[in-house]
Each structure stands twice: as structure tokens, then as C-alpha cells.
Amino acid sequence: MGLETQRIVLRTPSPEDDDTFISFFSDPMTMQHLPVFLSKPWDRARMAARREANEGQELLGRARNFTVLLRHGNKDLGLEVIGQAGYRSLWMEESPKRGEMGLILGHAYHGRGLVWDVHLVLLTFGFEVLGLEMVEWVTSEGNEGMRTVLRKIGCTDVGVLVEDGSDPLWGTQVKYTLHSYDWAKSKMRLRERVDRWVTKTQHKSEDVGSA
């Protein structure tokens, strides 16, 4: 499986993505559960510095980051930047071999089921290509949308993270995990969700076309 589904593509971030990400990272709705990113204004210099820092972590084998692109209509038509996703941290030398997944989609793209596509692609990549033994997520306690997604995937709710003196702007965080021995069942759940949304989107397009 490539880093794509019928609806999305994941590719390496590039400087051409920066302006779109500035708009996402400056949007209170998109960053509702990540208020720390709104603490300082975003400009091209700051976004470029963030991208370059991520690239440095990738060179060390400590992360894998991707730009999320939305296909428009036929697979050969245009692609639109709609978010960022990937393994913000990787611990490949530890046992269990694990990674922490992160995902930010522009608010305008919420509610389309794209989160299922992104998780299917990234978890397939993590477990079947990188050979991870466990994937973990850290999300806001109040981010019920993401928490519901993780529960439906079959992830384990580890609980609230203990305060460690980190930036209070992160708010209260909760952790979820998924082990490689549970991946087969979770993959089936994700495929079902992705297929369901593809069918739903196709029916909607047909209804618009016949209007």
C-alpha cells in the first residue's frame, strides 16, 4: 500500500506548503485543542524553522512527517493541502519499538471522515513498514472527536498524563495506545470506515450531478 487512499495522499512536506500551514496554525477553530500554537503569531520564518527542525529529527530517525493532500474528483486531478500528519516522535531503539502519531487537519475539512483515511495510511506505514510494536497518541482531554476516533479504532485509553511542569498552554492531555498484535483487527475497522465514507461521498457527488 502506498501512502494514499482513494481520497488522500501523504507526501514529504515542502516549503510550498508553508503558507497554507500558517493559515491553519493561526486559525482558532483548527487549533481549538492545541492552544499552545496560538501563543505566538505565525509567519513564514517561524513556519520554515518548524519544518526544518522536523526535517532534522527525520534525519536522525526520530520522526516521520507528512503533508496531507486531498484528491479532487478523479485520482489524476488536482491535490489540495489540507493538513499535517505523521510520527512526531519515534523510539526505534527502545522496547517496545514505538512512535507517537500526530494529526492536524484544517477545520474546513473536519466532518468528512478523512481522519479514518489518514489513520489507515499512517498505521499501515508504522506497523507494516517501520515495524513499530506500539503506536501512541497524546491528545487534549476535551478533544472528544479524536478520542472517539481512537476508541473506535480499538486503541487503549491509558488515562490522563501526569503534570510534569510542561507548558500549561497544552492543557490536560490523555494518552492512547495501539499494539501491533491488535493491528489486524483495527485495520479491518479502519478499512470499513474508509470504504463507508468513499461510498457516502460518491452518492453525494451523484446527487449533486443529477440536480
C-alpha positions in Angstrom: 0.0 0.0 0.0 1.3 3.4 -0.9 0.9 6.5 1.3 -2.5 7.2 -0.2 -6.2 6.1 -0.3 -8.8 6.9 -2.9 -9.3 10.3 -1.2 -6.0 11.4 0.3 -2.2 11.3 -0.4 0.6 11.8 2.1 3.9 13.2 0.9 7.0 14.8 2.2 6.5 18.4 3.4 7.9 21.2 1.2 8.4 25.0 1.5 5.4 25.5 -0.8 3.1 24.2 2.0 4.2 26.8 4.5 1.6 29.5 3.6 -1.3 27.0 4.0 0.0 25.8 7.3 0.4 29.4 8.5 -3.3 29.9 7.9 -4.1 26.6 9.7 -1.9 27.2 12.7 -3.3 30.8 13.0 -6.9 29.6 13.0 -8.6 29.3 16.5 -11.0 26.7 15.2 -8.3 24.4 13.8 -6.2 24.9 16.9 -9.0 24.6 19.4 -7.4 21.7 21.1 -3.8 22.9 20.6 -3.9 26.4 22.0 -0.1 26.4 22.6 0.3 27.0 18.8 -1.7 30.3 19.1 0.5 31.7 21.8 2.7 33.5 19.2 2.0 34.8 15.7 2.9 32.5 12.8 4.9 33.9 9.8 7.0 32.3 7.1 10.2 32.4 9.1 8.6 30.6 12.1 6.9 28.0 9.9 10.1 27.4 8.0 12.0 27.0 11.2 9.4 24.4 12.4 9.6 22.5 9.1 13.4 22.5 9.2 13.5 21.3 12.8 11.2 18.4 11.8 13.5 17.6 8.9 16.4 17.4 11.3 14.6 14.9 13.5 13.8 12.8 10.5 17.5 12.7 9.5 18.2 11.3 13.0 15.4 8.7 12.6 13.4 10.2 15.4 10.3 11.3 13.4 8.4 10.9 10.1 6.3 13.9 9.0 3.9 14.2 6.0 1.7 16.8 4.3 -1.9 15.6 3.9 -3.3 16.2 0.4 -7.0 15.9 -0.6 -7.8 14.5 -4.1 -10.4 16.4 -6.1 -12.6 14.1 -8.2 -10.6 11.7 -10.4 -7.3 10.5 -8.9 -5.4 12.3 -11.6 -6.9 15.7 -10.9 -5.6 18.4 -8.5 -4.4 17.8 -4.9 -5.1 20.3 -2.1 -3.1 20.7 1.1 -5.4 20.1 4.0 -3.2 19.2 6.9 -0.1 17.7 8.5 0.3 14.2 10.0 2.9 11.7 10.9 5.0 10.3 13.7 6.1 13.3 15.7 8.5 11.1 17.7 9.9 7.7 17.0 11.8 5.4 19.5 13.2 2.8 17.2 15.9 1.6 19.5 13.6 1.0 22.5 11.5 -1.9 23.5 8.7 -1.8 22.5 9.7 -0.1 19.3 7.1 2.7 19.2 6.0 6.0 17.7 3.8 8.9 18.7 1.3 9.9 16.0 0.0 13.4 15.5 -2.6 14.9 13.1 -3.8 18.4 12.3 -6.4 18.9 9.6 -7.7 22.3 8.7 -11.1 23.0 10.3 -12.8 23.3 6.9 -12.0 19.6 6.3 -13.4 18.2 9.5 -16.6 16.1 9.4 -15.7 14.4 6.1 -14.3 11.2 7.6 -10.8 12.0 6.3 -9.4 11.2 9.8 -10.0 7.5 9.0 -8.0 7.6 5.8 -5.1 9.3 7.5 -5.0 6.8 10.3 -5.3 3.8 7.9 -2.3 5.1 5.9 -0.1 6.1 8.8 -0.8 3.0 10.9 -0.2 0.7 7.9 3.1 2.5 7.4 4.0 2.4 11.0 3.3 -1.3 11.7 4.0 -2.8 8.3 6.9 -0.7 7.0 8.6 0.8 10.0 8.0 -2.3 12.1 6.6 -0.5 15.1 5.4 -2.6 18.0 3.2 0.1 19.5 1.8 3.5 18.4 0.7 6.1 20.9 -1.3 9.3 20.7 -1.4 12.2 23.1 -4.5 14.5 22.8 -6.4 17.1 24.7 -8.8 15.7 27.3 -11.5 17.8 25.8 -10.9 16.6 22.2 -13.9 14.2 22.2 -13.9 14.0 18.4 -10.3 12.5 18.3 -10.9 10.4 21.4 -14.0 8.9 19.8 -12.0 8.0 16.7 -9.3 6.3 18.7 -11.8 4.3 20.7 -13.5 3.1 17.5 -10.1 2.1 16.1 -9.6 -0.1 19.1 -7.0 1.9 21.0 -6.5 1.6 24.7 -7.2 4.7 26.9 -4.1 4.9 29.1 -5.5 7.8 31.1 -4.6 11.4 31.9 -0.9 12.3 31.7 0.7 13.4 35.0 1.7 17.0 35.0 5.5 17.3 34.6 5.9 21.1 34.5 5.4 21.4 30.8 3.8 24.4 29.2 0.3 24.8 30.7 -1.0 26.0 27.3 -1.1 22.4 26.3 -3.8 21.8 28.9 -4.7 18.4 30.3 -3.6 15.6 28.0 -4.7 12.0 27.7 -2.8 9.1 26.1 -4.0 6.2 23.9 -2.0 3.2 22.6 -2.4 0.5 20.0 -0.1 -2.6 19.9 1.0 -4.4 16.8 -0.8 -7.6 18.0 -4.1 -5.7 17.8 -3.4 -4.1 14.4 -5.1 -6.6 12.2 -8.5 -6.0 13.9 -8.0 -2.3 13.9 -7.0 -2.3 10.2 -10.3 -4.0 9.4 -12.2 -1.4 11.3 -10.4 1.4 9.5 -11.0 -0.1 6.1 -14.7 -0.4 6.8 -14.8 3.3 7.8 -12.8 4.5 4.8 -15.0 2.4 2.4 -18.2 3.7 4.0 -17.1 7.3 3.6 -16.0 6.8 0.0 -19.4 5.4 -0.8 -21.1 8.2 1.0 -19.0 10.8 -0.9 -19.8 9.1 -4.2 -23.5 9.1 -3.6 -23.3 12.8 -2.6 -21.5 13.7 -5.8 -24.1 11.7 -7.9 -26.9 13.6 -6.2 -25.2 17.0 -7.0 -24.6 15.9 -10.6 -28.2 15.0 -11.1 -29.6 18.2 -9.5 
